[in-house]
Amino acid sequence: MSNTLEHQSMQYDLHRLVVVMIFMGALIAAIGVSLSVWFEYQNIGSEVLNQRADFLGDYTYTRYAFIYNISLMIAGLCIVLSMVALFLLKLGYFSNYLSLIGAWVGFCVILMGIFPINYLETHRLVSTCFLVGTVLMYFLCITDKFNHNSACSWPVFFISVLGFIAASGLVFQLNWHTLDFTPCDKPHTQSHYCWVPITMWAQTNIVMIWCLAHAWGIRKVAIINQQSLAQHYLAPE
């Protein structure tokens, strides 16, 4: 009994680690991006929303780029740690695949903070790996609902559908010869919209919301498991 109880306690601790790390990663990323947008808004106004999100990390263009890049590095580290804990939970084959893809995405986020758009060639490669990783991550969550329904809740499923659409839009807009997007030549007017930054901003926000929804789903699983364990040991023999 003591071995079983110790195992269940470790499982609960791992659940909490996944939840805390994912939540902290999403929160830090949201704060960093929001501050960067706010500071840049002071310079160019609403045009900040019509430029690509990764330009906020350009040290030669944005005065407070270090805030954006540091937040990416910390958020990516939190995601990697949470995915390691998710892998150790051994919730099934799908969970293992998701943890590996999630760790890949988190590692790419770290590298995007280390190599912002100033390091153009490296940044292009890393951001493309991040984009492909998010497409795979969303695809896994979508297909999971039609297979064994082990790790993705319905909110995560619906967010994954939106994320898959946004990420796929970026995939189709990406120039695979240069691993970059074609810049918008015309100014932002009512008759012309630059879809690359619009889609990229949508993708950025969806990733953060996905992390929060996934953390909440893992938290519910941990509570159910803990309640089941308590009922098992309180039940009369």
KAVEN-V479202 format. One record per residue. RES is the residue in one letter. SS is DSSP state (alpha for helix, beta for strand, coil for the rest). OMEGA is omega as a letter, one per 20 degrees, with the letter a starting at -180 (* if undefined). NEAR is the number of other C-alpha atoms within 12 Angstrom. Layout:
BEGIN
res & ss & omega & near
RES & SS & OMEGA & NEAR
RES & SS & OMEGA & NEAR
END
This chain:
BEGIN
res & ss & omega & near
M & coil & a & 10
S & alpha & r & 9
N & alpha & r & 9
T & alpha & r & 13
L & alpha & r & 16
E & alpha & r & 13
H & alpha & r & 17
Q & alpha & r & 25
S & alpha & r & 20
M & alpha & r & 20
Q & alpha & a & 29
Y & alpha & r & 30
D & alpha & r & 25
L & alpha & r & 29
H & alpha & a & 38
R & alpha & r & 30
L & alpha & r & 31
V & alpha & a & 39
V & alpha & a & 34
V & alpha & a & 30
M & alpha & r & 35
I & alpha & a & 44
F & alpha & r & 32
M & alpha & r & 31
G & alpha & r & 39
A & alpha & a & 39
L & alpha & a & 29
I & alpha & r & 31
A & alpha & a & 38
A & alpha & r & 29
I & alpha & a & 24
G & alpha & a & 32
V & alpha & a & 37
S & alpha & r & 26
L & alpha & r & 25
S & alpha & r & 33
V & alpha & a & 34
W & alpha & r & 26
F & alpha & r & 23
E & alpha & r & 30
Y & alpha & r & 22
Q & alpha & a & 16
N & alpha & a & 16
I & alpha & r & 16
G & alpha & a & 14
S & alpha & r & 15
E & alpha & r & 22
V & alpha & r & 27
L & alpha & r & 30
N & alpha & r & 33
Q & coil & a & 32
R & coil & a & 30
A & alpha & a & 36
D & alpha & r & 41
F & alpha & r & 35
L & alpha & r & 41
G & alpha & a & 38
D & coil & a & 29
Y & coil & a & 22
T & coil & a & 15
Y & coil & a & 19
T & coil & a & 29
R & coil & a & 23
Y & coil & a & 28
A & alpha & a & 33
F & alpha & r & 27
I & alpha & r & 33
Y & alpha & a & 41
N & alpha & r & 38
I & alpha & r & 31
S & alpha & r & 35
L & alpha & a & 43
M & alpha & a & 32
I & alpha & r & 34
A & alpha & r & 42
G & alpha & r & 40
L & alpha & r & 34
C & alpha & r & 35
I & alpha & r & 46
V & alpha & r & 33
L & alpha & r & 34
S & alpha & r & 42
M & alpha & r & 40
V & alpha & r & 31
A & alpha & r & 34
L & alpha & r & 42
F & alpha & a & 29
L & alpha & r & 26
L & alpha & r & 31
K & coil & a & 21
L & coil & a & 26
G & coil & a & 18
Y & alpha & a & 21
F & alpha & a & 30
S & alpha & r & 31
N & alpha & r & 24
Y & alpha & a & 29
L & alpha & a & 40
S & alpha & r & 37
L & alpha & r & 29
I & alpha & r & 34
G & alpha & r & 45
A & alpha & r & 33
W & alpha & r & 34
V & alpha & r & 40
G & alpha & r & 44
F & alpha & r & 33
C & alpha & r & 36
V & alpha & r & 43
I & alpha & a & 33
L & alpha & r & 32
M & alpha & r & 42
G & alpha & r & 39
I & alpha & a & 32
F & coil & r & 30
P & coil & a & 37
I & coil & r & 31
N & coil & r & 23
Y & coil & a & 22
L & alpha & a & 21
E & alpha & r & 17
T & alpha & a & 22
H & alpha & r & 30
R & alpha & a & 28
L & alpha & a & 26
V & alpha & a & 31
S & alpha & r & 39
T & alpha & r & 32
C & alpha & r & 30
F & alpha & a & 34
L & alpha & r & 40
V & alpha & r & 30
G & alpha & r & 33
T & alpha & r & 42
V & alpha & r & 34
L & alpha & a & 29
M & alpha & r & 40
Y & alpha & a & 39
F & alpha & r & 31
L & alpha & a & 35
C & alpha & r & 39
I & alpha & a & 32
T & alpha & r & 24
D & alpha & a & 26
K & coil & r & 23
F & coil & r & 16
N & coil & a & 14
H & coil & r & 18
N & coil & a & 21
S & coil & a & 27
A & coil & a & 39
C & coil & r & 38
S & coil & r & 28
W & alpha & r & 22
P & alpha & r & 23
V & alpha & r & 36
F & alpha & a & 31
F & alpha & r & 24
I & alpha & r & 32
S & alpha & r & 37
V & alpha & r & 29
L & alpha & r & 29
G & alpha & r & 39
F & alpha & r & 34
I & alpha & a & 24
A & alpha & a & 32
A & alpha & r & 39
S & alpha & r & 27
G & alpha & r & 25
L & alpha & r & 35
V & alpha & a & 29
F & alpha & r & 21
Q & alpha & a & 27
L & beta & r & 26
N & beta & a & 16
W & coil & r & 16
H & coil & a & 12
T & coil & a & 16
L & coil & r & 25
D & beta & a & 28
F & beta & r & 27
T & coil & a & 20
P & coil & r & 18
C & coil & a & 19
D & coil & a & 12
K & coil & r & 14
P & coil & a & 14
H & coil & r & 19
T & beta & r & 12
Q & coil & a & 8
S & coil & a & 8
H & beta & r & 12
Y & coil & r & 20
C & coil & a & 26
W & alpha & r & 27
V & alpha & r & 31
P & alpha & r & 30
I & alpha & r & 26
T & alpha & a & 32
M & alpha & r & 33
W & alpha & r & 31
A & alpha & r & 29
Q & alpha & r & 36
T & alpha & a & 32
N & alpha & a & 27
I & alpha & r & 30
V & alpha & a & 43
M & alpha & r & 36
I & alpha & r & 29
W & alpha & r & 38
C & alpha & r & 46
L & alpha & r & 32
A & alpha & r & 28
H & alpha & r & 44
A & alpha & r & 36
W & alpha & r & 28
G & alpha & r & 28
I & alpha & r & 39
R & alpha & r & 31
K & alpha & r & 22
V & alpha & r & 27
A & alpha & r & 30
I & alpha & r & 21
I & alpha & r & 16
N & alpha & r & 22
Q & alpha & r & 24
Q & alpha & r & 17
S & alpha & r & 16
L & alpha & a & 22
A & alpha & r & 16
Q & alpha & a & 13
H & alpha & a & 16
Y & alpha & r & 16
L & alpha & a & 10
A & coil & r & 10
P & coil & r & 7
E & coil & * & 6
END
